[in-house]
């Protein structure tokens, strides 16, 4: 298996070939022509070629070039082919390539690679259905919150548990739910509090404790912010709906 990150200068042409892993070619200078399963394009800085596993490809280069090549990016499910071989990179991803170039040649077990690759996964326009490893991390974090909403979660602790930075964790939640992890946790707490208010005789202090809020005042603030009602007003509307028609 080739190293995860390589810096390659493609020269002349190459015979048609394929790999048993995915490959991403991103020029940081110069240009080259790539052909992947019949699709052909001239790519230069700001563009990338996504080469799916077992896809035949070749290149042709007339001018000098320098490319960052990513082999077997973990978030790309190798069994899923990219819908398009050629994509445009975001400005942030383009700037990140220079950093990646300095990691050329690192062994797969080098401690710098996981975080570097995690960041790259968030920047690349990979097919949504291919982000299987990111999805697993998101699902894991979401399950932790849902399992114990009363736990005094900090986003630092949650991110550490799934081996991501706080910013990466927030990106995954925003992309999947349109909410930050903290917003999602408050949503869970509100839903559980709504359930307790309409099904139990517990005091607001008891309900606040059950859902992980500091006190009754925090519970009231949450209801007002999210529902524009106090807990008791919400309870009255739910238990006596005809009075509020």
BELHU-V822570 format. One record per run of one state. SS is the DSSP state (~ for helix, > for strand, _ for the rest). FROM is the first residue (numbers start at 0). TO is the last residue. Records with the same first field share a line. If there is no record, write none. Layout:
SS = FROM-TO, FROM-TO
This chain:
_ = 0-3, 8-10, 13-15, 17-21, 29-29, 36-37, 44-45, 51-55, 61-64, 71-74, 76-84, 88-89, 101-111, 123-126, 147-153, 161-164, 177-179, 199-202, 210-214, 227-229, 239-239, 244-244
> = 4-7, 11-12, 16-16, 22-28, 30-35, 38-43, 46-50, 56-60, 65-70, 75-75, 85-87, 130-130
~ = 90-100, 112-122, 127-129, 131-146, 154-160, 165-176, 180-198, 203-209, 215-226, 230-238, 240-243
